[in-house]
Amino acid sequence: MSTGQKTANERRPLATPAELSEYLGVPVATLYQWRHRGLGPKAHKVGRHLRCRWAEVEAWVDQQAVGLVA
């Protein structure tokens, strides 16, 4: 893991859309589009705000892995 990346246990348990955007390298608008389409990591409402558990984000990323053909 690169020096700037933290594991799920080193981060706060819930991620904001801005934090997810930075981590995944996609615009925040893309995260909202994924949510609307039923794609992307599972999100939870905390009051009026969306948050994602880092452990669920990492599990979702692992599920997105595809085999590369050499």
PQR file with spaces between the fields and no chain letter, atoms N, CA, C, O and H, PARSE charges and radii, in Angstrom:
ATOM       1  N    MET     1       0.859   -1.175    0.000 -0.4000 1.5000
ATOM       2  CA   MET     1       0.000    0.000    0.000 -0.0000 2.0000
ATOM       3  C    MET     1       0.898    1.229    0.000  0.5500 1.7000
ATOM       4  O    MET     1       1.922    1.246    0.682 -0.5500 1.4000
ATOM       5  N    SER     2       0.525    2.255   -0.758 -0.4000 1.5000
ATOM       6  CA   SER     2       1.361    3.443   -0.835 -0.0000 2.0000
ATOM       7  C    SER     2       1.333    4.202    0.484  0.5500 1.7000
ATOM       8  O    SER     2       0.460    3.985    1.324 -0.5500 1.4000
ATOM       9  H    SER     2      -0.307    2.241   -1.312  0.4000 1.0000
ATOM      10  N    THR     3       2.290    5.084    0.649 -0.4000 1.5000
ATOM      11  CA   THR     3       2.446    5.796    1.910 -0.0000 2.0000
ATOM      12  C    THR     3       1.238    6.650    2.264  0.5500 1.7000
ATOM      13  O    THR     3       0.877    6.740    3.437 -0.5500 1.4000
ATOM      14  H    THR     3       3.000    5.260   -0.033  0.4000 1.0000
ATOM      15  N    GLY     4       0.597    7.288    1.267 -0.4000 1.5000
ATOM      16  CA   GLY     4      -0.534    8.167    1.522 -0.0000 2.0000
ATOM      17  C    GLY     4      -1.835    7.439    1.773  0.5500 1.7000
ATOM      18  O    GLY     4      -2.794    8.056    2.236 -0.5500 1.4000
ATOM      19  H    GLY     4       0.891    7.215    0.314  0.4000 1.0000
ATOM      20  N    GLN     5      -1.905    6.151    1.487 -0.4000 1.5000
ATOM      21  CA   GLN     5      -3.135    5.380    1.659 -0.0000 2.0000
ATOM      22  C    GLN     5      -3.196    4.809    3.072  0.5500 1.7000
ATOM      23  O    GLN     5      -2.198    4.315    3.598 -0.5500 1.4000
ATOM      24  H    GLN     5      -1.126    5.650    1.111  0.4000 1.0000
ATOM      25  N    LYS     6      -4.359    4.882    3.668 -0.4000 1.5000
ATOM      26  CA   LYS     6      -4.574    4.304    4.986 -0.0000 2.0000
ATOM      27  C    LYS     6      -5.493    3.106    4.842  0.5500 1.7000
ATOM      28  O    LYS     6      -6.342    3.075    3.951 -0.5500 1.4000
ATOM      29  H    LYS     6      -5.169    5.283    3.241  0.4000 1.0000
ATOM      30  N    THR     7      -5.331    2.123    5.708 -0.4000 1.5000
ATOM      31  CA   THR     7      -6.232    0.980    5.693 -0.0000 2.0000
ATOM      32  C    THR     7      -7.544    1.366    6.353  0.5500 1.7000
ATOM      33  O    THR     7      -7.653    2.423    6.975 -0.5500 1.4000
ATOM      34  H    THR     7      -4.642    2.147    6.432  0.4000 1.0000
ATOM      35  N    ALA     8      -8.533    0.505    6.211 -0.4000 1.5000
ATOM      36  CA   ALA     8      -9.851    0.782    6.784 -0.0000 2.0000
ATOM      37  C    ALA     8      -9.765    0.988    8.292  0.5500 1.7000
ATOM      38  O    ALA     8     -10.502    1.805    8.844 -0.5500 1.4000
ATOM      39  H    ALA     8      -8.444   -0.353    5.706  0.4000 1.0000
ATOM      40  N    ASN     9      -8.884    0.267    8.960 -0.4000 1.5000
ATOM      41  CA   ASN     9      -8.774    0.382   10.414 -0.0000 2.0000
ATOM      42  C    ASN     9      -8.116    1.683   10.850  0.5500 1.7000
ATOM      43  O    ASN     9      -8.301    2.104   11.992 -0.5500 1.4000
ATOM      44  H    ASN     9      -8.285   -0.396    8.511  0.4000 1.0000
ATOM      45  N    GLU    10      -7.344    2.338    9.967 -0.4000 1.5000
ATOM      46  CA   GLU    10      -6.665    3.581   10.318 -0.0000 2.0000
ATOM      47  C    GLU    10      -7.532    4.802   10.035  0.5500 1.7000
ATOM      48  O    GLU    10      -7.232    5.886   10.536 -0.5500 1.4000
ATOM      49  H    GLU    10      -7.193    1.995    9.039  0.4000 1.0000
ATOM      50  N    ARG    11      -8.590    4.663    9.254 -0.4000 1.5000
ATOM      51  CA   ARG    11      -9.476    5.770    8.900 -0.0000 2.0000
ATOM      52  C    ARG    11     -10.643    5.839    9.874  0.5500 1.7000
ATOM      53  O    ARG    11     -10.886    4.935   10.673 -0.5500 1.4000
ATOM      54  H    ARG    11      -8.834    3.783    8.847  0.4000 1.0000
ATOM      55  N    ARG    12     -11.355    6.962    9.766 -0.4000 1.5000
ATOM      56  CA   ARG    12     -12.629    7.028   10.476 -0.0000 2.0000
ATOM      57  C    ARG    12     -13.517    5.948    9.879  0.5500 1.7000
ATOM      58  O    ARG    12     -13.360    5.625    8.701 -0.5500 1.4000
ATOM      59  H    ARG    12     -11.158    7.696    9.117  0.4000 1.0000
ATOM      60  N    PRO    13     -14.440    5.377   10.638 -0.5600 1.5000
ATOM      61  CA   PRO    13     -15.252    4.267   10.136  0.2800 2.0000
ATOM      62  C    PRO    13     -16.182    4.638    8.982  0.5500 1.7000
ATOM      63  O    PRO    13     -16.524    3.777    8.172 -0.5500 1.4000
ATOM      64  N    LEU    14     -16.598    5.901    8.891 -0.4000 1.5000
ATOM      65  CA   LEU    14     -17.514    6.318    7.831 -0.0000 2.0000
ATOM      66  C    LEU    14     -16.839    7.330    6.908  0.5500 1.7000
ATOM      67  O    LEU    14     -16.150    8.245    7.360 -0.5500 1.4000
ATOM      68  H    LEU    14     -16.321    6.601    9.549  0.4000 1.0000
ATOM      69  N    ALA    15     -17.051    7.145    5.614 -0.4000 1.5000
ATOM      70  CA   ALA    15     -16.456    8.020    4.609 -0.0000 2.0000
ATOM      71  C    ALA    15     -17.497    8.965    4.040  0.5500 1.7000
ATOM      72  O    ALA    15     -18.649    8.579    3.837 -0.5500 1.4000
ATOM      73  H    ALA    15     -17.610    6.402    5.247  0.4000 1.0000
ATOM      74  N    THR    16     -17.097   10.198    3.782 -0.4000 1.5000
ATOM      75  CA   THR    16     -17.955   11.169    3.116 -0.0000 2.0000
ATOM      76  C    THR    16     -17.846   10.950    1.608  0.5500 1.7000
ATOM      77  O    THR    16     -16.905   10.305    1.146 -0.5500 1.4000
ATOM      78  H    THR    16     -16.162   10.511    3.947  0.4000 1.0000
ATOM      79  N    PRO    17     -18.792   11.476    0.841 -0.5600 1.5000
ATOM      80  CA   PRO    17     -18.672   11.381   -0.614  0.2800 2.0000
ATOM      81  C    PRO    17     -17.367   11.993   -1.144  0.5500 1.7000
ATOM      82  O    PRO    17     -16.782   11.471   -2.092 -0.5500 1.4000
ATOM      83  N    ALA    18     -16.914   13.086   -0.541 -0.4000 1.5000
ATOM      84  CA   ALA    18     -15.660   13.712   -0.974 -0.0000 2.0000
ATOM      85  C    ALA    18     -14.468   12.784   -0.730  0.5500 1.7000
ATOM      86  O    ALA    18     -13.574   12.681   -1.570 -0.5500 1.4000
ATOM      87  H    ALA    18     -17.389   13.510    0.230  0.4000 1.0000
ATOM      88  N    GLU    19     -14.458   12.109    0.422 -0.4000 1.5000
ATOM      89  CA   GLU    19     -13.373   11.172    0.726 -0.0000 2.0000
ATOM      90  C    GLU    19     -13.399    9.987   -0.232  0.5500 1.7000
ATOM      91  O    GLU    19     -12.354    9.538   -0.702 -0.5500 1.4000
ATOM      92  H    GLU    19     -15.184   12.193    1.105  0.4000 1.0000
ATOM      93  N    LEU    20     -14.600    9.481   -0.522 -0.4000 1.5000
ATOM      94  CA   LEU    20     -14.723    8.376   -1.465 -0.0000 2.0000
ATOM      95  C    LEU    20     -14.280    8.788   -2.858  0.5500 1.7000
ATOM      96  O    LEU    20     -13.606    8.030   -3.555 -0.5500 1.4000
ATOM      97  H    LEU    20     -15.450    9.846   -0.140  0.4000 1.0000
ATOM      98  N    SER    21     -14.660    9.987   -3.255 -0.4000 1.5000
ATOM      99  CA   SER    21     -14.279   10.505   -4.557 -0.0000 2.0000
ATOM     100  C    SER    21     -12.767   10.512   -4.711  0.5500 1.7000
ATOM     101  O    SER    21     -12.235   10.070   -5.729 -0.5500 1.4000
ATOM     102  H    SER    21     -15.207   10.602   -2.689  0.4000 1.0000
ATOM     103  N    GLU    22     -12.086   11.011   -3.705 -0.4000 1.5000
ATOM     104  CA   GLU    22     -10.626   11.056   -3.737 -0.0000 2.0000
ATOM     105  C    GLU    22     -10.036    9.646   -3.743  0.5500 1.7000
ATOM     106  O    GLU    22      -9.124    9.360   -4.519 -0.5500 1.4000
ATOM     107  H    GLU    22     -12.518   11.370   -2.878  0.4000 1.0000
ATOM     108  N    TYR    23     -10.544    8.775   -2.895 -0.4000 1.5000
ATOM     109  CA   TYR    23     -10.031    7.412   -2.775 -0.0000 2.0000
ATOM     110  C    TYR    23     -10.206    6.621   -4.072  0.5500 1.7000
ATOM     111  O    TYR    23      -9.297    5.910   -4.501 -0.5500 1.4000
ATOM     112  H    TYR    23     -11.285    9.007   -2.264  0.4000 1.0000
ATOM     113  N    LEU    24     -11.388    6.750   -4.697 -0.4000 1.5000
ATOM     114  CA   LEU    24     -11.685    5.983   -5.908 -0.0000 2.0000
ATOM     115  C    LEU    24     -11.217    6.680   -7.183  0.5500 1.7000
ATOM     116  O    LEU    24     -11.136    6.054   -8.240 -0.5500 1.4000
ATOM     117  H    LEU    24     -12.127    7.328   -4.349  0.4000 1.0000
ATOM     118  N    GLY    25     -10.910    7.970   -7.088 -0.4000 1.5000
ATOM     119  CA   GLY    25     -10.456    8.713   -8.253 -0.0000 2.0000
ATOM     120  C    GLY    25     -11.561    9.020   -9.248  0.5500 1.7000
ATOM     121  O    GLY    25     -11.328    9.070  -10.456 -0.5500 1.4000
ATOM     122  H    GLY    25     -10.976    8.479   -6.230  0.4000 1.0000
ATOM     123  N    VAL    26     -12.766    9.225   -8.731 -0.4000 1.5000
ATOM     124  CA   VAL    26     -13.903    9.580   -9.583 -0.0000 2.0000
ATOM     125  C    VAL    26     -14.569   10.825   -9.007  0.5500 1.7000
ATOM     126  O    VAL    26     -14.459   11.078   -7.807 -0.5500 1.4000
ATOM     127  H    VAL    26     -12.955    9.184   -7.750  0.4000 1.0000
ATOM     128  N    PRO    27     -15.260   11.610   -9.839 -0.5600 1.5000
ATOM     129  CA   PRO    27     -15.966   12.784   -9.320  0.2800 2.0000
ATOM     130  C    PRO    27     -17.093   12.397   -8.357  0.5500 1.7000
ATOM     131  O    PRO    27     -17.654   11.305   -8.454 -0.5500 1.4000
ATOM     132  N    VAL    28     -17.413   13.291   -7.440 -0.4000 1.5000
ATOM     133  CA   VAL    28     -18.510   13.061   -6.495 -0.0000 2.0000
ATOM     134  C    VAL    28     -19.805   12.801   -7.264  0.5500 1.7000
ATOM     135  O    VAL    28     -20.611   11.964   -6.858 -0.5500 1.4000
ATOM     136  H    VAL    28     -16.957   14.177   -7.361  0.4000 1.0000
ATOM     137  N    ALA    29     -20.008   13.517   -8.373 -0.4000 1.5000
ATOM     138  CA   ALA    29     -21.224   13.332   -9.178 -0.0000 2.0000
ATOM     139  C    ALA    29     -21.345   11.886   -9.656  0.5500 1.7000
ATOM     140  O    ALA    29     -22.452   11.354   -9.738 -0.5500 1.4000
ATOM     141  H    ALA    29     -19.353   14.197   -8.703  0.4000 1.0000
ATOM     142  N    THR    30     -20.229   11.253   -9.969 -0.4000 1.5000
ATOM     143  CA   THR    30     -20.248    9.851  -10.395 -0.0000 2.0000
ATOM     144  C    THR    30     -20.735    8.959   -9.267  0.5500 1.7000
ATOM     145  O    THR    30     -21.493    8.019   -9.503 -0.5500 1.4000
ATOM     146  H    THR    30     -19.330   11.685   -9.903  0.4000 1.0000
ATOM     147  N    LEU    31     -20.311    9.241   -8.053 -0.4000 1.5000
ATOM     148  CA   LEU    31     -20.774    8.452   -6.902 -0.0000 2.0000
ATOM     149  C    LEU    31     -22.289    8.542   -6.756  0.5500 1.7000
ATOM     150  O    LEU    31     -22.949    7.539   -6.486 -0.5500 1.4000
ATOM     151  H    LEU    31     -19.694   10.005   -7.861  0.4000 1.0000
ATOM     152  N    TYR    32     -22.845    9.746   -6.935 -0.4000 1.5000
ATOM     153  CA   TYR    32     -24.297    9.911   -6.831 -0.0000 2.0000
ATOM     154  C    TYR    32     -25.016    9.218   -7.990  0.5500 1.7000
ATOM     155  O    TYR    32     -26.104    8.674   -7.802 -0.5500 1.4000
ATOM     156  H    TYR    32     -22.309   10.561   -7.155  0.4000 1.0000
ATOM     157  N    GLN    33     -24.425    9.231   -9.174 -0.4000 1.5000
ATOM     158  CA   GLN    33     -25.017    8.513  -10.313 -0.0000 2.0000
ATOM     159  C    GLN    33     -25.007    7.011  -10.052  0.5500 1.7000
ATOM     160  O    GLN    33     -25.996    6.327  -10.317 -0.5500 1.4000
ATOM     161  H    GLN    33     -23.541    9.673   -9.327  0.4000 1.0000
ATOM     162  N    TRP    34     -23.898    6.498   -9.537 -0.4000 1.5000
ATOM     163  CA   TRP    34     -23.823    5.070   -9.215 -0.0000 2.0000
ATOM     164  C    TRP    34     -24.905    4.710   -8.204  0.5500 1.7000
ATOM     165  O    TRP    34     -25.586    3.694   -8.351 -0.5500 1.4000
ATOM     166  H    TRP    34     -23.095    7.053   -9.323  0.4000 1.0000
ATOM     167  N    ARG    35     -25.063    5.543   -7.177 -0.4000 1.5000
ATOM     168  CA   ARG    35     -26.073    5.262   -6.145 -0.0000 2.0000
ATOM     169  C    ARG    35     -27.461    5.237   -6.758  0.5500 1.7000
ATOM     170  O    ARG    35     -28.257    4.347   -6.458 -0.5500 1.4000
ATOM     171  H    ARG    35     -24.511    6.368   -7.058  0.4000 1.0000
ATOM     172  N    HIS    36     -27.760    6.204   -7.614 -0.4000 1.5000
ATOM     173  CA   HIS    36     -29.067    6.284   -8.269 -0.0000 2.0000
ATOM     174  C    HIS    36     -29.327    5.041   -9.122  0.5500 1.7000
ATOM     175  O    HIS    36     -30.462    4.570   -9.199 -0.5500 1.4000
ATOM     176  H    HIS    36     -27.113    6.928   -7.858  0.4000 1.0000
ATOM     177  N    ARG    37     -28.297    4.515   -9.753 -0.4000 1.5000
ATOM     178  CA   ARG    37     -28.423    3.338  -10.620 -0.0000 2.0000
ATOM     179  C    ARG    37     -28.284    2.013   -9.870  0.5500 1.7000
ATOM     180  O    ARG    37     -28.412    0.944  -10.467 -0.5500 1.4000
ATOM     181  H    ARG    37     -27.375    4.898   -9.691  0.4000 1.0000
ATOM     182  N    GLY    38     -28.025    2.083   -8.570 -0.4000 1.5000
ATOM     183  CA   GLY    38     -27.864    0.861   -7.790 -0.0000 2.0000
ATOM     184  C    GLY    38     -26.485    0.251   -7.930  0.5500 1.7000
ATOM     185  O    GLY    38     -26.301   -0.931   -7.639 -0.5500 1.4000
ATOM     186  H    GLY    38     -27.921    2.951   -8.086  0.4000 1.0000
ATOM     187  N    LEU    39     -25.516    1.029   -8.367 -0.4000 1.5000
ATOM     188  CA   LEU    39     -24.134    0.582   -8.500 -0.0000 2.0000
ATOM     189  C    LEU    39     -23.312    1.195   -7.370  0.5500 1.7000
ATOM     190  O    LEU    39     -23.844    1.948   -6.555 -0.5500 1.4000
ATOM     191  H    LEU    39     -25.665    1.989   -8.604  0.4000 1.0000
ATOM     192  N    GLY    40     -22.060    0.888   -7.319 -0.4000 1.5000
ATOM     193  CA   GLY    40     -21.179    1.523   -6.337 -0.0000 2.0000
ATOM     194  C    GLY    40     -21.316    0.921   -4.961  0.5500 1.7000
ATOM     195  O    GLY    40     -22.148    0.042   -4.734 -0.5500 1.4000
ATOM     196  H    GLY    40     -21.628    0.276   -7.981  0.4000 1.0000
ATOM     197  N    PRO    41     -20.492    1.400   -4.038 -0.5600 1.5000
ATOM     198  CA   PRO    41     -20.523    0.861   -2.672  0.2800 2.0000
ATOM     199  C    PRO    41     -21.817    1.228   -1.946  0.5500 1.7000
ATOM     200  O    PRO    41     -22.451    2.241   -2.244 -0.5500 1.4000
ATOM     201  N    LYS    42     -22.183    0.401   -1.009 -0.4000 1.5000
ATOM     202  CA   LYS    42     -23.389    0.623   -0.212 -0.0000 2.0000
ATOM     203  C    LYS    42     -23.231    1.895    0.606  0.5500 1.7000
ATOM     204  O    LYS    42     -22.186    2.121    1.216 -0.5500 1.4000
ATOM     205  H    LYS    42     -21.668   -0.421   -0.767  0.4000 1.0000
ATOM     206  N    ALA    43     -24.273    2.727    0.619 -0.4000 1.5000
ATOM     207  CA   ALA    43     -24.246    3.986    1.367 -0.0000 2.0000
ATOM     208  C    ALA    43     -25.315    3.972    2.451  0.5500 1.7000
ATOM     209  O    ALA    43     -26.330    3.286    2.333 -0.5500 1.4000
ATOM     210  H    ALA    43     -25.122    2.543    0.124  0.4000 1.0000
ATOM     211  N    HIS    44     -25.074    4.728    3.490 -0.4000 1.5000
ATOM     212  CA   HIS    44     -25.991    4.836    4.620 -0.0000 2.0000
ATOM     213  C    HIS    44     -26.343    6.301    4.835  0.5500 1.7000
ATOM     214  O    HIS    44     -25.494    7.179    4.681 -0.5500 1.4000
ATOM     215  H    HIS    44     -24.249    5.286    3.585  0.4000 1.0000
ATOM     216  N    LYS    45     -27.597    6.560    5.191 -0.4000 1.5000
ATOM     217  CA   LYS    45     -28.012    7.919    5.526 -0.0000 2.0000
ATOM     218  C    LYS    45     -27.715    8.164    7.004  0.5500 1.7000
ATOM     219  O    LYS    45     -28.133    7.399    7.873 -0.5500 1.4000
ATOM     220  H    LYS    45     -28.286    5.846    5.316  0.4000 1.0000
ATOM     221  N    VAL    46     -26.990    9.238    7.264 -0.4000 1.5000
ATOM     222  CA   VAL    46     -26.739    9.689    8.630 -0.0000 2.0000
ATOM     223  C    VAL    46     -27.344   11.086    8.687  0.5500 1.7000
ATOM     224  O    VAL    46     -26.741   12.062    8.242 -0.5500 1.4000
ATOM     225  H    VAL    46     -26.651    9.859    6.558  0.4000 1.0000
ATOM     226  N    GLY    47     -28.533   11.156    9.238 -0.4000 1.5000
ATOM     227  CA   GLY    47     -29.283   12.407    9.152 -0.0000 2.0000
ATOM     228  C    GLY    47     -29.626   12.645    7.685  0.5500 1.7000
ATOM     229  O    GLY    47     -30.262   11.806    7.047 -0.5500 1.4000
ATOM     230  H    GLY    47     -29.022   10.363    9.600  0.4000 1.0000
ATOM     231  N    ARG    48     -29.206   13.782    7.158 -0.4000 1.5000
ATOM     232  CA   ARG    48     -29.438   14.077    5.741 -0.0000 2.0000
ATOM     233  C    ARG    48     -28.225   13.757    4.880  0.5500 1.7000
ATOM     234  O    ARG    48     -28.225   14.041    3.682 -0.5500 1.4000
ATOM     235  H    ARG    48     -28.689   14.463    7.676  0.4000 1.0000
ATOM     236  N    HIS    49     -27.200   13.174    5.470 -0.4000 1.5000
ATOM     237  CA   HIS    49     -25.937   12.968    4.777 -0.0000 2.0000
ATOM     238  C    HIS    49     -25.713   11.502    4.429  0.5500 1.7000
ATOM     239  O    HIS    49     -26.119   10.602    5.164 -0.5500 1.4000
ATOM     240  H    HIS    49     -27.200   12.943    6.443  0.4000 1.0000
ATOM     241  N    LEU    50     -25.060   11.282    3.292 -0.4000 1.5000
ATOM     242  CA   LEU    50     -24.685    9.931    2.894 -0.0000 2.0000
ATOM     243  C    LEU    50     -23.288    9.625    3.412  0.5500 1.7000
ATOM     244  O    LEU    50     -22.386   10.459    3.335 -0.5500 1.4000
ATOM     245  H    LEU    50     -24.730   12.013    2.694  0.4000 1.0000
ATOM     246  N    ARG    51     -23.126    8.440    3.930 -0.4000 1.5000
ATOM     247  CA   ARG    51     -21.824    7.981    4.393 -0.0000 2.0000
ATOM     248  C    ARG    51     -21.668    6.516    3.998  0.5500 1.7000
ATOM     249  O    ARG    51     -22.653    5.790    3.863 -0.5500 1.4000
ATOM     250  H    ARG    51     -23.859    7.762    3.993  0.4000 1.0000
ATOM     251  N    CYS    52     -20.434    6.095    3.816 -0.4000 1.5000
ATOM     252  CA   CYS    52     -20.129    4.697    3.498 -0.0000 2.0000
ATOM     253  C    CYS    52     -19.124    4.182    4.518  0.5500 1.7000
ATOM     254  O    CYS    52     -18.228    4.906    4.950 -0.5500 1.4000
ATOM     255  H    CYS    52     -19.634    6.684    3.925  0.4000 1.0000
ATOM     256  N    ARG    53     -19.289    2.926    4.893 -0.4000 1.5000
ATOM     257  CA   ARG    53     -18.309    2.292    5.770 -0.0000 2.0000
ATOM     258  C    ARG    53     -17.098    1.920    4.919  0.5500 1.7000
ATOM     259  O    ARG    53     -17.247    1.342    3.843 -0.5500 1.4000
ATOM     260  H    ARG    53     -20.018    2.338    4.542  0.4000 1.0000
ATOM     261  N    TRP    54     -15.898    2.251    5.401 -0.4000 1.5000
ATOM     262  CA   TRP    54     -14.684    1.959    4.645 -0.0000 2.0000
ATOM     263  C    TRP    54     -14.553    0.468    4.358  0.5500 1.7000
ATOM     264  O    TRP    54     -14.127    0.086    3.268 -0.5500 1.4000
ATOM     265  H    TRP    54     -15.777    2.720    6.276  0.4000 1.0000
ATOM     266  N    ALA    55     -14.909   -0.368    5.308 -0.4000 1.5000
ATOM     267  CA   ALA    55     -14.803   -1.808    5.090 -0.0000 2.0000
ATOM     268  C    ALA    55     -15.694   -2.245    3.930  0.5500 1.7000
ATOM     269  O    ALA    55     -15.305   -3.105    3.140 -0.5500 1.4000
ATOM     270  H    ALA    55     -15.255   -0.057    6.193  0.4000 1.0000
ATOM     271  N    GLU    56     -16.897   -1.654    3.821 -0.4000 1.5000
ATOM     272  CA   GLU    56     -17.801   -1.986    2.711 -0.0000 2.0000
ATOM     273  C    GLU    56     -17.267   -1.449    1.387  0.5500 1.7000
ATOM     274  O    GLU    56     -17.433   -2.083    0.345 -0.5500 1.4000
ATOM     275  H    GLU    56     -17.214   -0.955    4.463  0.4000 1.0000
ATOM     276  N    VAL    57     -16.623   -0.277    1.427 -0.4000 1.5000
ATOM     277  CA   VAL    57     -16.030    0.287    0.214 -0.0000 2.0000
ATOM     278  C    VAL    57     -14.924   -0.638   -0.292  0.5500 1.7000
ATOM     279  O    VAL    57     -14.864   -0.950   -1.482 -0.5500 1.4000
ATOM     280  H    VAL    57     -16.488    0.238    2.273  0.4000 1.0000
ATOM     281  N    GLU    58     -14.058   -1.071    0.605 -0.4000 1.5000
ATOM     282  CA   GLU    58     -12.962   -1.955    0.197 -0.0000 2.0000
ATOM     283  C    GLU    58     -13.487   -3.295   -0.299  0.5500 1.7000
ATOM     284  O    GLU    58     -12.929   -3.862   -1.238 -0.5500 1.4000
ATOM     285  H    GLU    58     -14.106   -0.818    1.572  0.4000 1.0000
ATOM     286  N    ALA    59     -14.551   -3.813    0.314 -0.4000 1.5000
ATOM     287  CA   ALA    59     -15.157   -5.059   -0.161 -0.0000 2.0000
ATOM     288  C    ALA    59     -15.740   -4.860   -1.558  0.5500 1.7000
ATOM     289  O    ALA    59     -15.607   -5.733   -2.415 -0.5500 1.4000
ATOM     290  H    ALA    59     -15.004   -3.352    1.077  0.4000 1.0000
ATOM     291  N    TRP    60     -16.383   -3.721   -1.792 -0.4000 1.5000
ATOM     292  CA   TRP    60     -16.950   -3.418   -3.110 -0.0000 2.0000
ATOM     293  C    TRP    60     -15.840   -3.319   -4.156  0.5500 1.7000
ATOM     294  O    TRP    60     -15.978   -3.845   -5.260 -0.5500 1.4000
ATOM     295  H    TRP    60     -16.492   -3.011   -1.096  0.4000 1.0000
ATOM     296  N    VAL    61     -14.750   -2.652   -3.812 -0.4000 1.5000
ATOM     297  CA   VAL    61     -13.621   -2.531   -4.737 -0.0000 2.0000
ATOM     298  C    VAL    61     -13.092   -3.921   -5.079  0.5500 1.7000
ATOM     299  O    VAL    61     -12.799   -4.201   -6.242 -0.5500 1.4000
ATOM     300  H    VAL    61     -14.638   -2.225   -2.915  0.4000 1.0000
ATOM     301  N    ASP    62     -12.968   -4.782   -4.091 -0.4000 1.5000
ATOM     302  CA   ASP    62     -12.490   -6.148   -4.337 -0.0000 2.0000
ATOM     303  C    ASP    62     -13.416   -6.898   -5.291  0.5500 1.7000
ATOM     304  O    ASP    62     -12.947   -7.690   -6.109 -0.5500 1.4000
ATOM     305  H    ASP    62     -13.205   -4.554   -3.147  0.4000 1.0000
ATOM     306  N    GLN    63     -14.720   -6.661   -5.198 -0.4000 1.5000
ATOM     307  CA   GLN    63     -15.690   -7.328   -6.074 -0.0000 2.0000
ATOM     308  C    GLN    63     -15.594   -6.835   -7.510  0.5500 1.7000
ATOM     309  O    GLN    63     -16.030   -7.524   -8.433 -0.5500 1.4000
ATOM     310  H    GLN    63     -15.101   -6.018   -4.534  0.4000 1.0000
ATOM     311  N    GLN    64     -15.025   -5.647   -7.709 -0.4000 1.5000
ATOM     312  CA   GLN    64     -14.937   -5.069   -9.047 -0.0000 2.0000
ATOM     313  C    GLN    64     -13.746   -5.613   -9.840  0.5500 1.7000
ATOM     314  O    GLN    64     -13.608   -5.315  -11.026 -0.5500 1.4000
ATOM     315  H    GLN    64     -14.671   -5.088   -6.959  0.4000 1.0000
ATOM     316  N    ALA    65     -12.904   -6.392   -9.208 -0.4000 1.5000
ATOM     317  CA   ALA    65     -11.706   -6.905   -9.871 -0.0000 2.0000
ATOM     318  C    ALA    65     -12.080   -7.761  -11.078  0.5500 1.7000
ATOM     319  O    ALA    65     -12.991   -8.588  -11.028 -0.5500 1.4000
ATOM     320  H    ALA    65     -13.017   -6.635   -8.244  0.4000 1.0000
ATOM     321  N    VAL    66     -11.354   -7.535  -12.147 -0.4000 1.5000
ATOM     322  CA   VAL    66     -11.539   -8.329  -13.362 -0.0000 2.0000
ATOM     323  C    VAL    66     -10.198   -8.927  -13.751  0.5500 1.7000
ATOM     324  O    VAL    66      -9.145   -8.344  -13.491 -0.5500 1.4000
ATOM     325  H    VAL    66     -10.614   -6.863  -12.188  0.4000 1.0000
ATOM     326  N    GLY    67     -10.247  -10.078  -14.366 -0.4000 1.5000
ATOM     327  CA   GLY    67      -9.015  -10.718  -14.808 -0.0000 2.0000
ATOM     328  C    GLY    67      -8.487  -10.032  -16.060  0.5500 1.7000
ATOM     329  O    GLY    67      -9.248   -9.718  -16.976 -0.5500 1.4000
ATOM     330  H    GLY    67     -11.102  -10.552  -14.577  0.4000 1.0000
ATOM     331  N    LEU    68      -7.193   -9.804  -16.092 -0.4000 1.5000
ATOM     332  CA   LEU    68      -6.567   -9.210  -17.264 -0.0000 2.0000
ATOM     333  C    LEU    68      -5.989  -10.314  -18.135  0.5500 1.7000
ATOM     334  O    LEU    68      -5.368  -11.255  -17.640 -0.5500 1.4000
ATOM     335  H    LEU    68      -6.575  -10.059  -15.348  0.4000 1.0000
ATOM     336  N    VAL    69      -6.199  -10.187  -19.425 -0.4000 1.5000
ATOM     337  CA   VAL    69      -5.669  -11.168  -20.360 -0.0000 2.0000
ATOM     338  C    VAL    69      -4.325  -10.657  -20.851  0.5500 1.7000
ATOM     339  O    VAL    69      -4.219   -9.534  -21.344 -0.5500 1.4000
ATOM     340  H    VAL    69      -6.704   -9.423  -19.827  0.4000 1.0000
ATOM     341  N    ALA    70      -3.310  -11.482  -20.714 -0.4000 1.5000
ATOM     342  CA   ALA    70      -1.958  -11.075  -21.139 -0.0000 2.0000
ATOM     343  C    ALA    70      -1.759  -11.273  -22.623  0.5500 1.7000
ATOM     344  O    ALA    70      -0.682  -10.983  -23.146 -0.5500 1.4000
ATOM     345  H    ALA    70      -3.396  -12.394  -20.314  0.4000 1.0000
